[in-house]
């Protein structure tokens, strides 16, 4: 059982070259007022120019450079969209846009999907893009929903170098949602010949892709430097160099914005977001998306744990004042929901949030045999959200569920969740596109890479 809470904040400043907004998880955007547009000469000639620096709130994991290990999360896509490309992917105004595939079709019986591939496209190292790369990328994929995909797909057939066909065991209406959105990374294409030559482990440090930027250098966990790929098929990038820096401390990220040492930052909460609003050189703009976050009850299947009692879990939901947390941490900009599936997703149930009722929470605990409360253990969270989880823990403790915050670095927490080594409670979240089925597959089925649920009805 889980409870959803509002996503965090994002800040972006506009420096000399930024022409449009860049969105990730739901939050806010901020621009430096008065910074000029792209230099006229560069805009006219289409020549990339200048540098944009991003101060990222999490560690830049090497696995983010390899689509085959993509989890059902939004953060890896800031690198995937830069370095790689997909047959079909979400773009502004279209959640499923043809990219490396010029078009696709589904057979009348729902058993085959045919993709016509874009011709004349080359990887950063000059290797031509063909159907072999598409087949290879599917076969080596082991990220989110890999088990489900490989159970559903019977064969991936190369019709000719520019035509690929997927055959399913049975009709699966969600195939394109899993393959053509950010629900998974399976549709993002890597070079077969290059990886077979250097190996998958080396590829994480020396990735070659089909995206608008190529890798210049990578200090794992610290910095990624990218440079414009002028032969990108869609259009020449405006900005010549992208620098992504891991800056865990929020105050440092904000200071970098104010000192114009960074153009983009993420994970700005509470008083720091208010500081952005007060700054005459910054403009704060809310953005909304498909990101949701929640707290998962990891121990609910342990019969010896208090969390195994549904009354205890319900008490926890009623104990937390999500509205107050939203006001304090997100300046009231996020929308409270009653589950992990965004309301805008297809097939999402219109669930209302649990009401804040500490009196009811205490009564539920009493009914469950915990009139004096109990030791609830720890609630693990990645460090950017530690302040949010601190508020959650305080509310739980107030009704007798005595818990404490366990902050972890993002990559370490994601690994711990995947390997199921975290315990008690853990913060989870996802900004991936998809529908109700893709979110359930990743986080609510027993086969989900980041799921802690074991429910035969859900698995069915």
VEXBA-712708 format. One line per 8 residues: their letters; for each residue x, y, z negated of C-alpha. Coordinates in nm, 4 decimals. Layout:
BEGIN
A> X/Y/Z | ... $
END
This chain:
BEGIN
XXXXXXXX> 0.0000/0.0000/0.0000 | 0.1328/0.3423/0.0856 | 0.0359/0.7028/0.0530 | 0.1144/0.9632/0.3135 | 0.2553/1.3038/0.2332 | 0.3492/1.6037/0.4436 | 0.6633/1.6042/0.6547 | 0.9508/1.8383/0.5985 $
XXXXXXXX> 1.0535/2.1639/0.7548 | 1.2729/2.2367/1.0509 | 1.4461/2.5654/1.1218 | 1.5916/2.6803/1.4493 | 1.7627/3.0075/1.5250 | 1.7980/3.1522/1.8716 | 2.1487/3.2616/1.9506 | 2.2778/3.3845/2.2855 $
XXXXXXXX> 2.1724/3.1021/2.5132 | 1.8618/2.9297/2.3826 | 1.5779/2.9559/2.6338 | 1.3111/2.7518/2.4579 | 1.2241/2.5855/2.1336 | 1.3498/2.2416/2.0370 | 1.1106/2.0366/1.8254 | 1.1651/1.7314/1.6103 $
XXXXXXXX> 0.9579/1.6436/1.3094 | 0.6749/1.8720/1.2084 | 0.7911/2.1825/1.0273 | 0.8925/2.5349/1.1189 | 1.1068/2.7114/1.3761 | 1.3040/3.0317/1.3204 | 1.4684/3.2571/1.5775 | 1.7162/3.5370/1.5358 $
XXXXXXXX> 1.5244/3.8434/1.6529 | 1.6920/4.0324/1.9327 | 1.9342/3.7686/2.0504 | 1.9525/3.7854/2.4257 | 1.8422/3.5287/2.6829 | 2.0685/3.3169/2.8994 | 2.3176/3.5336/3.0918 | 2.1710/3.6293/3.4294 $
XXXXXXXX> 2.4609/3.4914/3.6344 | 2.4437/3.1529/3.4677 | 2.0672/3.1385/3.5098 | 2.0889/3.2250/3.8793 | 2.3703/2.9854/3.9632 | 2.2501/2.7080/3.7381 | 2.5960/2.6837/3.5803 | 2.5999/2.5620/3.2181 $
XXXXXXXX> 2.7388/2.8231/2.9819 | 2.8111/2.8720/2.6134 | 2.7708/2.6520/2.3097 | 2.4840/2.5586/2.0799 | 2.5578/2.4244/1.7316 | 2.3109/2.2179/1.5310 | 2.3431/2.1740/1.1545 | 2.1794/1.8360/1.0953 $
XXXXXXXX> 2.0337/1.7366/0.7581 | 2.1378/1.3704/0.7855 | 2.4451/1.1680/0.8715 | 2.4933/1.1186/1.2440 | 2.4996/0.7405/1.2600 | 2.7010/0.5737/1.5407 | 2.4013/0.3507/1.6133 | 2.2094/0.6587/1.7325 $
XXXXXXXX> 2.4288/0.6604/2.0428 | 2.3117/0.3110/2.1408 | 1.9417/0.2811/2.2321 | 1.9454/-0.0928/2.1601 | 1.9384/-0.0322/1.7836 | 1.6771/0.2436/1.7744 | 1.4401/0.2316/1.4774 | 1.0852/0.3683/1.4814 $
XXXXXXXX> 1.2067/0.7117/1.3708 | 1.2393/1.0511/1.5364 | 1.5902/1.1551/1.4312 | 1.7910/0.9247/1.6649 | 1.6136/1.0789/1.9628 | 1.7983/1.4086/1.9260 | 2.0970/1.2152/2.0613 | 1.9091/0.9773/2.2901 $
XXXXXXXX> 1.7425/1.2621/2.4801 | 2.0803/1.4288/2.5251 | 2.2996/1.1336/2.6236 | 2.0551/0.8820/2.7690 | 1.7409/0.8564/2.9799 | 1.4426/0.6215/2.9964 | 1.2175/0.4824/3.2661 | 0.9266/0.6616/3.1013 $
XXXXXXXX> 0.9407/0.8982/2.8024 | 0.7490/1.1739/2.6225 | 0.8049/1.5224/2.7626 | 0.6321/1.8532/2.6829 | 0.2685/1.8264/2.7858 | 0.2841/1.4559/2.8684 | 0.3382/1.1782/2.6177 | 0.4318/0.9289/2.8912 $
XXXXXXXX> 0.6278/1.1007/3.1705 | 0.7950/0.9239/3.4672 | 1.1700/0.9716/3.4405 | 1.4067/0.7056/3.5743 | 1.0942/0.5376/3.7080 | 0.9250/0.7466/3.9756 | 0.6008/0.5546/3.9244 | 0.4621/0.2376/3.7715 $
XXXXXXXX> 0.1567/0.0184/3.8136 | -0.0326/-0.2468/3.6187 | -0.1851/-0.5527/3.7856 | -0.5611/-0.6036/3.7734 | -0.5216/-0.8970/3.5346 | -0.2954/-0.6966/3.3005 | -0.0117/-0.9486/3.3287 | 0.2450/-0.7582/3.5357 $
XXXXXXXX> 0.3916/-0.4073/3.5313 | 0.5927/-0.2842/3.8283 | 0.8313/0.0121/3.8137 | 0.9764/0.1907/4.1171 | 1.3178/0.3246/4.0152 | 1.4684/0.6605/4.0999 | 1.7402/0.6268/4.3633 | 2.0762/0.8027/4.3800 $
XXXXXXXX> 2.1093/0.8303/4.0010 | 2.4462/0.7551/3.8411 | 2.5728/0.7021/3.4885 | 2.8250/0.9464/3.3455 | 3.1104/0.7174/3.4565 | 2.9836/0.6998/3.8147 | 2.8207/0.3556/3.7985 | 2.4970/0.3491/4.0013 $
XXXXXXXX> 2.1683/0.2995/3.8158 | 1.9839/-0.0135/3.9340 | 1.7234/-0.2649/3.8233 | 2.0030/-0.4781/3.6752 | 2.0591/-0.2094/3.4123 | 1.6885/-0.2097/3.3246 | 1.6821/-0.5868/3.2840 | 2.0058/-0.5822/3.0827 $
XXXXXXXX> 1.8802/-0.3031/2.8536 | 1.5661/-0.4993/2.7708 | 1.7551/-0.8219/2.7037 | 2.0072/-0.6636/2.4622 | 1.7489/-0.4552/2.2740 | 1.7226/-0.5370/1.9017 | 1.5668/-0.2239/1.7541 | 1.2118/-0.1429/1.6427 $
XXXXXXXX> 0.9492/-0.3986/1.7539 | 1.2076/-0.6109/1.9382 | 1.0475/-0.9328/1.8134 | 0.7013/-0.8258/1.9260 | 0.8250/-0.7131/2.2675 | 1.0135/-1.0319/2.3408 | 0.7232/-1.2462/2.2293 | 0.4871/-1.0617/2.4631 $
XXXXXXXX> 0.7130/-1.0266/2.7696 | 0.7575/-1.3497/2.9646 | 1.0143/-1.2367/3.2207 | 1.1849/-0.9239/3.3527 | 1.2336/-0.9726/3.7268 | 1.4536/-0.7792/3.9678 | 1.2448/-0.7435/4.2841 | 1.5166/-0.5350/4.4493 $
XXXXXXXX> 1.7791/-0.2873/4.3224 | 1.5125/-0.0173/4.2837 | 1.2124/-0.2246/4.1749 | 1.1716/-0.4022/3.8395 | 0.8784/-0.6193/3.7296 | 0.7708/-0.7144/3.3774 | 0.5535/-1.0255/3.3433 | 0.3593/-1.0788/3.0205 $
XXXXXXXX> 0.2396/-1.4029/2.8638 | -0.1048/-1.2486/2.8217 | -0.2634/-0.9054/2.8732 | -0.1255/-0.6523/2.6260 | -0.2881/-0.3078/2.6544 | -0.0214/-0.1549/2.4284 | 0.2732/-0.2536/2.6501 | 0.3317/0.0945/2.7909 $
XXXXXXXX> 0.2920/0.2544/2.4482 | 0.5714/0.0328/2.3173 | 0.7842/0.0644/2.6329 | 0.7245/0.4226/2.7427 | 0.7129/0.6291/2.4218 | 0.9354/0.6927/2.1195 | 0.7684/0.4033/1.9389 | 1.0754/0.2012/2.0418 $
XXXXXXXX> 1.4018/0.2527/2.2278 | 1.3569/-0.0452/2.4587 | 1.2878/0.1638/2.7698 | 1.6113/0.3661/2.7388 | 1.8675/0.2433/2.9886 | 2.2349/0.1613/2.9364 | 2.4993/0.0571/3.1944 | 2.5317/-0.3195/3.2305 $
XXXXXXXX> 2.8739/-0.3321/3.3968 | 3.0310/-0.0843/3.1547 | 2.9043/-0.2580/2.8387 | 3.0006/-0.6014/2.9665 | 3.3496/-0.4611/3.0190 | 3.4064/-0.2864/2.6818 | 3.1587/-0.4671/2.4523 | 2.8638/-0.3456/2.2462 $
XXXXXXXX> 3.0651/-0.2346/1.9415 | 3.3000/-0.0216/2.1500 | 2.9998/0.1237/2.3318 | 2.8790/0.2975/2.0133 | 3.1986/0.5022/2.0111 | 3.2278/0.5428/2.3887 | 2.8688/0.5616/2.5152 | 2.7964/0.6269/2.8798 $
XXXXXXXX> 2.4423/0.7255/2.9668 | 2.2115/0.8800/3.2240 | 2.1154/1.1902/3.0259 | 2.1867/1.5620/3.0685 | 2.4880/1.5507/2.8325 | 2.7916/1.3253/2.8073 | 2.9907/1.2469/2.4949 | 3.3115/1.4455/2.4418 $
XXXXXXXX> 3.3969/1.3356/2.0881 | 3.2384/1.1677/1.7892 | 3.3467/1.1679/1.4258 | 3.1107/0.9063/1.2753 | 2.8837/1.0618/1.0172 | 3.0357/1.4082/1.0635 | 3.0127/1.5553/1.4130 | 2.9136/1.4804/1.7710 $
XXXXXXXX> 3.0294/1.7012/2.0584 | 2.8503/1.6793/2.3932 | 2.9112/1.8526/2.7257 | 2.6665/1.9210/3.0083 | 2.6446/1.6571/3.2808 | 2.6091/1.8772/3.5871 | 2.4915/1.5883/3.8060 | 2.1896/1.5132/3.5885 $
XXXXXXXX> 1.9076/1.4272/3.8300 | 1.6324/1.6363/3.6699 | 1.8126/1.9706/3.6452 | 2.1415/2.1196/3.5380 | 2.1469/2.1936/3.1626 | 2.1593/2.5618/3.0642 | 2.3968/2.5148/2.7697 | 2.7444/2.3813/2.8443 $
XXXXXXXX> 2.8336/2.2371/2.5042 | 2.6241/2.0957/2.2205 | 2.7834/2.0463/1.8799 | 2.5910/1.8504/1.6168 | 2.7275/1.8721/1.2638 | 2.6118/1.6710/0.9643 | 2.5529/1.9203/0.6817 | 2.3764/1.7436/0.3913 $
XXXXXXXX> 2.3373/2.0503/0.1685 | 2.0342/2.2624/0.2635 | 2.1762/2.5863/0.1230 | 2.4864/2.5378/0.3367 | 2.2764/2.4792/0.6473 | 2.0808/2.7973/0.5857 | 2.4008/2.9932/0.5219 | 2.5357/2.8669/0.8550 $
XXXXXXXX> 2.2226/3.0001/1.0259 | 2.2517/3.3412/0.8663 | 2.6212/3.3651/0.9492 | 2.5487/3.2507/1.3067 | 2.7704/2.9472/1.2619 | 2.4764/2.7293/1.3657 | 2.1857/2.7788/1.6025 | 1.9602/2.4981/1.4826 $
XXXXXXXX> 1.9036/2.3381/1.1458 | 1.6604/2.0891/0.9965 | 1.5188/2.0020/0.6554 | 1.4552/2.3473/0.5074 | 1.2100/2.3323/0.2147 | 1.0480/2.5468/-0.0513 | 1.2315/2.8589/-0.1605 | 1.4794/2.8285/0.1260 $
XXXXXXXX> 1.1947/2.8369/0.3777 | 1.0586/3.1436/0.1984 | 1.4041/3.2976/0.2299 | 1.3847/3.2457/0.6073 | 1.0467/3.4208/0.6118 | 1.1906/3.7212/0.4292 | 1.4912/3.7561/0.6584 | 1.4213/4.0301/0.9189 $
XXXXXXXX> 1.6593/3.8595/1.1606 | 1.4691/3.5313/1.1507 | 1.1203/3.4380/1.2599 | 0.9523/3.1387/1.0991 | 0.7095/2.9476/1.3229 | 0.5257/2.6290/1.2206 | 0.5339/2.3373/1.4599 | 0.3220/2.0264/1.4362 $
XXXXXXXX> 0.3805/1.6774/1.5609 | 0.3272/1.3121/1.4891 | 0.5583/1.2871/1.1873 | 0.4237/1.1358/0.8674 | 0.5974/1.0465/0.5445 | 0.4884/0.8297/0.2566 | 0.5964/0.6357/-0.0507 | 0.5965/0.2563/-0.0184 $
XXXXXXXX> 0.5334/0.0195/-0.3094 | 0.8120/-0.2325/-0.2510 | 0.7393/-0.4599/-0.5479 | 0.3678/-0.5077/-0.4896 | 0.4185/-0.8706/-0.3835 | 0.6093/-0.9571/-0.7029 | 0.3486/-1.1019/-0.9441 | 0.5639/-0.9988/-1.2416 $
XXXXXXXX> 0.5701/-0.6334/-1.1368 | 0.3101/-0.3790/-1.2529 | 0.2976/-0.2667/-0.8884 | 0.1327/-0.5994/-0.7995 | -0.1904/-0.4701/-0.9566 | -0.4001/-0.2711/-0.7079 | -0.5291/-0.0552/-0.9943 | -0.1745/0.0574/-1.0689 $
XXXXXXXX> -0.1124/0.1465/-0.7069 | -0.4404/0.3368/-0.6920 | -0.3460/0.5174/-1.0133 | -0.0205/0.6284/-0.8524 | -0.2092/0.7707/-0.5560 | -0.4422/0.9698/-0.7795 | -0.1521/1.0888/-0.9966 | 0.0240/1.2853/-0.7236 $
XXXXXXXX> -0.0788/1.6426/-0.6475 | 0.0007/1.6375/-0.2764 | -0.1640/1.9728/-0.2153 | 0.0630/2.1449/-0.4667 | 0.3684/1.9697/-0.3225 | 0.2682/2.0828/0.0261 | 0.2303/2.4427/-0.0917 | 0.5607/2.4425/-0.2778 $
XXXXXXXX> 0.7779/2.2503/-0.0340 | 0.6162/2.3120/0.3070 | 0.4605/2.6517/0.2334 | 0.1222/2.4892/0.2963 | 0.2036/2.4285/0.6628 | 0.1678/2.0492/0.6651 | -0.1604/1.8598/0.6867 | -0.2463/1.6011/0.4243 $
XXXXXXXX> -0.3646/1.2652/0.5567 | -0.4827/0.9399/0.4039 | -0.2476/0.6897/0.5688 | 0.0763/0.6473/0.7584 | -0.0809/0.6831/1.1047 | -0.1131/1.0393/1.2417 | -0.4750/1.1398/1.2966 | -0.3908/1.2381/1.6562 $
XXXXXXXX> -0.2794/0.8837/1.7454 | -0.5105/0.6641/1.9506 | -0.7081/0.4180/1.7375 | -0.6217/0.5948/1.4106 | -0.8872/0.5653/1.1401 | -1.0074/0.8998/0.9966 | -0.8791/0.8328/0.6451 | -0.9082/1.1088/0.3864 $
XXXXXXXX> -0.6291/1.1709/0.1321 | -0.6647/1.0345/-0.2184 | -0.7840/1.3087/-0.4504 | -0.5587/1.4417/-0.7245 | -0.7138/1.3103/-1.0461 | -0.4646/1.2424/-1.3286 | -0.7474/1.1564/-1.5690 | -0.8675/0.8822/-1.3349 $
XXXXXXXX> -0.5082/0.7663/-1.2896 | -0.4643/0.7214/-1.6650 | -0.7929/0.5305/-1.6910 | -0.6892/0.2978/-1.4098 | -0.3609/0.2298/-1.5877 | -0.5498/0.1567/-1.9098 | -0.7831/-0.0815/-1.7263 | -0.4781/-0.2599/-1.5836 $
XXXXXXXX> -0.3316/-0.3062/-1.9333 | -0.0869/-0.0158/-1.9267 | -0.2498/0.2320/-2.1630 | 0.0957/0.3506/-2.2703 | 0.2281/0.3523/-1.9172 | 0.5268/0.1525/-1.7945 | 0.8773/0.1823/-1.6537 | 0.8164/0.2250/-1.2808 $
XXXXXXXX> 1.1805/0.2035/-1.1795 | 1.3359/0.4210/-0.9118 | 1.2093/0.5934/-0.6011 | 1.4796/0.5966/-0.3356 | 1.4908/0.8759/-0.0805 | 1.7317/1.0259/0.1668 | 1.8888/1.3363/0.0202 | 1.7070/1.6031/0.2284 $
XXXXXXXX> 1.3798/1.4951/0.0665 | 1.5090/1.4551/-0.2892 | 1.3318/1.7717/-0.4040 | 0.9996/1.6500/-0.2634 | 1.0393/1.3116/-0.4304 | 1.1375/1.4833/-0.7556 | 0.7921/1.6434/-0.7550 | 0.6321/1.3036/-0.6827 $
XXXXXXXX> 0.8255/1.1421/-0.9685 | 0.7264/1.4211/-1.2080 | 0.3579/1.3659/-1.1295 | 0.3898/0.9900/-1.1774 | 0.5716/1.0351/-1.5066 | 0.3015/1.2748/-1.6284 | 0.0411/0.9947/-1.6215 | 0.2747/0.7355/-1.7745 $
XXXXXXXX> 0.4467/0.5815/-1.4704 | 0.8021/0.6600/-1.5723 | 1.0178/0.6743/-1.2611 | 1.3361/0.8413/-1.1462 | 1.4738/0.9657/-0.8159 | 1.7492/0.7766/-0.6391 | 1.8904/0.9992/-0.3622 | 2.0753/0.8197/-0.0827 $
XXXXXXXX> 2.2485/0.9237/0.2362 | 2.0135/0.8744/0.5339 | 2.2016/0.5978/0.7153 | 2.2601/0.4079/0.3905 | 1.8931/0.4293/0.2980 | 1.7754/0.3147/0.6404 | 2.0125/0.0189/0.6205 | 1.8920/-0.0648/0.2695 $
XXXXXXXX> 1.5297/-0.0498/0.3835 | 1.6016/-0.2672/0.6853 | 1.7907/-0.5210/0.4738 | 1.5235/-0.5009/0.2002 | 1.7715/-0.4177/-0.0768 | 1.5845/-0.1155/-0.2124 | 1.3397/-0.1779/-0.4964 | 1.0399/-0.0311/-0.6803 $
XXXXXXXX> 0.9455/0.2684/-0.4619 | 1.0969/0.4220/-0.1504 | 1.0211/0.7200/0.0692 | 0.9587/0.6312/0.4306 | 0.8657/0.8336/0.7338 | 0.8442/0.8330/1.1100 | 0.8140/1.0946/1.3793 | 0.8046/0.8419/1.6617 $
XXXXXXXX> 0.5386/0.8671/1.9312 | 0.2993/0.5798/1.9960 | -0.0421/0.4768/1.8716 | -0.1849/0.3055/1.5665 | -0.0531/-0.0317/1.6842 | 0.3080/0.0844/1.7181 | 0.3135/0.2434/1.3718 | 0.1513/-0.0648/1.2152 $
XXXXXXXX> 0.3949/-0.2976/1.3928 | 0.7001/-0.1137/1.2599 | 0.5886/-0.0440/0.9039 | 0.2998/-0.2743/0.8092 | 0.3531/-0.6173/0.9663 | 0.5800/-0.8688/0.7949 | 0.8035/-0.8722/1.1050 | 0.8475/-0.4942/1.1052 $
XXXXXXXX> 1.2094/-0.3879/1.0651 | 1.1171/-0.1400/0.7915 | 0.8034/-0.2997/0.6516 | 0.7626/-0.4169/0.2929 | 0.4141/-0.5595/0.3436 | 0.3214/-0.9246/0.3732 | -0.0417/-0.9498/0.4735 | -0.1707/-1.2288/0.6963 $
XXXX> -0.4663/-1.0195/0.8135 | -0.2387/-0.7398/0.9331 | 0.0011/-0.9845/1.0990 | -0.2883/-1.1438/1.2848 $
END
